[in-house]
Amino acid sequence: MADNQKEYGAEYFFNRELSWIEFNARVLAEARDKSNPLFERLKFLSITASNFDEFFMIRVASLKDMVNAGYDKKDISGMKPQKQLDAILSRVHDFVNTQYSTYNRSLLPQLKSSGLTILGGFEDMTEEQKIFCDRYFMEEVYPVLTPMAVDSSRPFPLIRNKSLNIAALLKKKNGDEELEFATVQVPQGLPRFVELPESDGMRCVILLENIIEKYVDKLFLNYDIITYSPYRVMRNADLDIEEDEAADLLKEIERQIKKRQWGEAIRLEIQDKMDKRLLKILKKELKIEDSSIYEINGPLDLTFLMKLYGLDGFDSLKEKAHVPQPVPELAAGGNIFDAIRRGDILMHHPYQSFEPVVDFVRQAANDPKVLAIKQTLYRVSGNSPIIASLARAAENGKQVSVLVELKARFDEENNIIWARKLEQAGCHVIYGLVGLKTHCKITLVVRREEEGIRRYVHLGTGNYNDSTAKLYTDLGMFTCSQPIGEDATAVFNMLSGYSEPLGWNRLSLAPLWLRDRFLYLINREKEHALEGRDAYIIAKMNSLCDKKIISALYDASRAGVNIRLIVRGICCLVPGIEGVSENIEVRSIVGTYLEHSRIFCFGNNGQEEIYMGSCDWMPRNLDRRVEILFPVENRQLKESVRHILDVQLADNVKSRFLGKNGDYAKQPRTGSKKVISQKVFCAEADALVKNDEEAEGNTRVFIPLEK
């Protein structure tokens, strides 16, 4: 703690993991909200399933490792690892029950009434559908299946992480009564569900595991099937990389990735009617405790609902897709460098297109005046046009330096592939820094012009991923500001050669001094408040769990600073504590798009300052990652960013407010207008393109939505 910062006890902080579960409860609430289109509700339910997969593979696995290692240190909320595990598993069991209650009692009946049936078996099939399944199984499924028996000569097989399997008990025909165990993996290379011929105008689908179950006897011709049931295993997937000892980081990560498939089993999902004899075998072989077994009333792995969302013919049951609009300052086919020289340019994705960012690198690759391109890549798409442009730039003789973060979780394999392709094209590739993840989003283009060398910079809050840019809300800024250009050069020199400059102009970096910068800005507001001046903080981020930052916010609140926080996910700060956090409001917005932008606004006694960046207020971002915080100094751009904050603070439909008990709740809507911030931004992006006068200067017009 800083010398003048008060020490706050555990009762002033929420547990990080339980707060994360509450975020997913807000996502689940969207799946249960009948005002949302039906297929959007399917999507939200699928997202909760996907989120919990990663949560168990990383966070729960990490806590189990701590317990196994005898690590007994308390977290900021005063909970030891075992206590956290107990609380998590209890909460998740309740959560899973709510997931499947939502699926079975709400979504399935409404799907059926909308003309789509998910069949649970063959009982309700027409003869035509049964014939279709017979053919589909024999032609498409049977050749792919590999049944695996377990006996004295065949040990229990490796059950792959996240795979869906069917366990069976068998008895030899005309043999003794001894039962044998067998398992078969549901092929991941085949579609999870199969659409069948229509029945009386009703579209019908069936899950792949249900088809396999129907014909499971064909896999064991010399046996009688006593019982069978699907199951799914989740394993510890947290990589244990000894970076300091690794001679080749790329090869070390490749080696560790393979180990994910046989990490410790940390979660077993079974159907609630599984035979106790089957369960006993699985518990023994997987070495799993009862508290980590989830008996489920429905299909395992609800992530298939995201694929179901993609079915054609149900557009009326989906949110009308917003088409990302062009950025008014960037004319189609125009020279992007000319546009940036006219003034800094702000982009708000996905309301505005990500294409200018792709085009920035594309034009740089082909422009004979461009001498060098430097970029950081954390997560990129599977067929990235940015990667293609970087490779072409190198082939065109330009100096291309790319930092590819190999430690980007669950994107390691993808990033290794891209890193090798870039190297083959002649790019200089840096594989991240030892002990740090490079999470900042920055591109530098060095161009020789008549006036001399000019540097063009793109800074953003989100990844250089053209796919997720359609799903995540993020902000980006183009500039050719000389001070920022100099700082950008310094950033890349640090990343490639560990060369730290004597001073910086505009950018603040983690892990060097970004924490101190934030603490200074928060404490400056506190001093303004103590001296009776105007003082406020508005901050938007994904997560807030850093103890020093939270303590500084408490101190500022006690001094009278008005603090409004928009925190999508984890929030360990407790608002509304008398005498401590009465001046702090925390809201979370869950909508069609994933809120991902980070914005930090400080009142500064009427001289408002706004910053954006790649970092959340978390220890990992401030201490163990390379992050960049950059100021928004152009007056019109500042107004636009502040407008984004104002609209989100006005959202009275999708906002949920954090209470001091840790629960989130919507507040009764006041006034006749309902405001859904994401829909406002969609409407404004459309209006900017349609109205040249409004588009000038990239201003925004707040358009509240009618009731």
Salt bridges, closest charged atoms under 4 A:
GLU7 OE2 - LYS547 NZ 3.52
GLU17 OE2 - ARG16 NE 3.84
GLU17 OE2 - ARG59 NH2 2.51
GLU22 OE2 - ARG91 NE 3.06
GLU30 OE1 - LYS654 NZ 2.76
GLU30 OE2 - ARG656 NH1 3.02
ASP33 OD2 - LYS666 NZ 3.93
GLU40 OE1 - LYS43 NZ 3.10
ASP53 OD2 - ARG232 NH2 2.78
ASP53 OD1 - ARG267 NH1 3.88
ASP72 OD2 - LYS80 NZ 3.25
GLU127 OE2 - LYS130 NZ 3.92
ASP151 OD2 - ARG154 NH2 2.54
GLU177 OE2 - LYS171 NZ 3.99
GLU195 OE2 - ARG203 NE 2.81
GLU209 OE2 - ARG192 NH2 2.64
ASP238 OD1 - ARG409 NH2 3.57
GLU243 OE1 - LYS407 NZ 3.42
GLU252 OE2 - ARG255 NH2 3.08
GLU254 OE2 - ARG420 NH1 2.87
GLU269 OE1 - ARG232 NH1 2.84
GLU269 OE2 - ARG267 NH2 3.73
ASP275 OD2 - ARG277 NH2 2.97
ASP290 OD1 - LYS283 NZ 2.60
ASP301 OD2 - ARG192 NH1 3.91
ASP301 OD2 - ARG232 NE 3.72
GLU319 OE2 - LYS679 NZ 3.30
ASP338 OD1 - ARG341 NH2 2.32
GLU355 OE2 - ARG362 NH1 3.12
ASP359 OD1 - ARG362 NH1 3.15
ASP367 OD2 - ARG447 NE 2.82
GLU405 OE2 - LYS407 NZ 3.27
ASP411 OD2 - ARG379 NH1 2.97
GLU412 OE2 - ARG260 NH2 2.84
GLU449 OE2 - ARG341 NH1 3.24
GLU449 OE2 - ARG447 NH1 2.74
GLU449 OE1 - ARG454 NE 2.60
GLU451 OE1 - ARG454 NH2 3.57
ASP474 OD1 - HIS596 ND1 2.91
GLU531 OE1 - ARG533 NH1 2.64
ASP546 OD2 - ARG515 NH1 2.62
ASP555 OD1 - ARG558 NH1 3.79
GLU585 OE2 - ARG587 NH2 2.66
GLU595 OE1 - LYS540 NZ 3.05
GLU608 OE2 - ARG642 NH1 2.33
GLU609 OE1 - ARG524 NH2 3.04
ASP616 OD1 - ARG598 NE 3.15
ASP623 OD2 - ARG515 NH2 2.79
GLU627 OE2 - HIS439 ND1 2.99
GLU633 OE2 - ARG506 NE 3.02
GLU639 OE2 - ARG635 NH1 2.94
ASP646 OD1 - ARG642 NE 2.97
GLU684 OE1 - HIS643 NE2 2.92
ASP686 OD1 - HIS322 ND1 3.84
GLU706 OE2 - LYS673 NZ 2.59
